[in-house]
Amino acid sequence: MGYEVKGVVARSKGAPVTIETILVPDPGPGEAVVDIQACGVCHTDLHYREGGINDDYPFLLGHEAAGTVAAVGEGVTNVAVGDYVVLNWRAVCGQCRACLKGEPKYCFATHNAAQKMTLADGTELSPALGIGAFAEKTLVHSGQCTKVDPAAKPEAAGLLGCGVMAGVGAAINTGAVQRGESVAVFGCGGVGDAAIAGAKLAGATTIIAVDISDTKLEWATTFGATHTVNSKETDAVEAIKALTGGFGVDVARSTRSATPPSSSRPSTPATWPDGS
C-alpha cells in the first residue's frame, strides 16, 4: 500500500526547490521506513540542487536526520518498529575484506534501499546520499539505521549522521590525530567544530581554530579549541607558527574543499579536505 507524504524536491539544476507529494513504498527485504523527526540543512543539499553531485534529477533532498522506525521489511533484525535511529549514507556489506578486518568505513560494497520513492506521477526520485530526509517519511536500507538513545533530541542526534561523522572522522580516522599533537582547523562551521571535538577526543593538546567570524571562533572554544585565529585580521600561517614554536602544527584540516585527501599524514602545514 505504501505511504503518501510531503517532501522537498529539486527538479532541475538551480531551480527553486518545491514541496511535492512523495510516494514511499512499503519496505521490501532488508529495508525500513522511517518517520523523520528532524533533518539538518547541509551544504551538500545545495550541491545536489546545483548539479554538483550528479544530474540524476529530481532529487529528494535531506540526509542529516533522526527519526523513528515506522515499518521494516522481511529479514530485518538490526532495528524494529519504534526504534529511534540516526540515518547514515549507506549500509555496509559486512562481508568484504574491509568489513571483515573491522574497518567498515572502507567497505567495498555499500548499498542503499533497492526500491525507489517516486513523485505522484510515478517519476522516480534520487534520494540525497541514499536517504532523502526532507520528507515526513523516507525509505532506506535497514543498515542505514543506527539506534541511539531516545533521550537525545532529534535536531542534535541527526547531526551525527553527517556533520559530526565527517568532522570527528577526519580528525580520528583520516588525520589520525595522536595524543599530545597540535592541530589546526580552518573553517569552524558544523563540520569544523566536529573536527575540533574529534581532535580533543584523540588527545590533541594544541587545537587552533581558524575562521573569519569571531562568533564561530567563540563557538569553537566550546568544542575544544585552545586557541583561535581570525584570518581576516591576522596572517593565519604566522599566527600558527607563533603558537607552535615556529614548527607549524602536526595536523591541519580545511572544511572548504571538495577534493579528497591525497595523504593520511601530510607534511605540515597542510589541509585535510573532507568533501563537506
Steps between C-alpha positions, in 0.01 A plus 500: 500500500779742585486854631416841353703779660637845429866558415742762367608434142757654264358442151778652292837668525482829690120506507322598822415195708134406531285312752361197322286196573733202543398135474700283740462125440459243774846374598630201309753244622772671702329839486342735753264796491590774748281782634729804481501712816777743404739554212792742484556730203842403364697675224499168314128549434586822317762307301228258392270782390781673311605183316827470690447131589340356187208572266258230614211744548254522661665474842323445829724713719612458861728247666611619847207350686358317799162337542301194602471175307144472368525168315758237410525249218564130494821385665571821691644425843719799587206736561132465588190717476523778758880513517649849507775520237752722327528450125831444326587522133545134413468155648824303514510146366668337802671245276770675298867511594470838671194401703658172608808694615280713725529806271145542362578862412693356204223257393522409132129425459293760682138522388165674544135396477420301187158658444442853378286775649308691235304813427122465475528453122740208540821689429782330690685714753871499583525532879791718612780273622258210479283648776265780384400624844337834416176303518254376758610141435785349302605155381852377576686174530477382860879508521479877462323519836706532818313479829575780746381601846136614464572775754714679240330792330444419131632837382830412670506125437449546126830687474682179590411362157696761305673804649619335820601182319693696238683722748577247772590242235740742331685554826505143630504293179638710214722725708590230753552767766712368787516593865711809556494619139412846372212556258365788291146503362416750227130583491296464818152414387330176598757268342793709621373505857453123482862467384608708798299274730655196332850638549425558866366145536821371340709683758638796305638760738516800266190551285498818292170613348525727194204693359398852398204510739561587864168339587602169344839521670327547833287193431815306407639546850195325644588194288861488615704762315787622716585795273314700236618699199286742301668468160323812377702702747813290552731299274392147589830334407705739712255472788516120490880505493504733798271265693712194422852625559554562131446138398144510372236248602517121476159481333303760308157479347279712276122472481472694176630276221319213330826333394576174683821479701804366319689396811407391848794679664616794283795717593400811692345742459239334276125462467263205513196549283204280593255546214248698713 
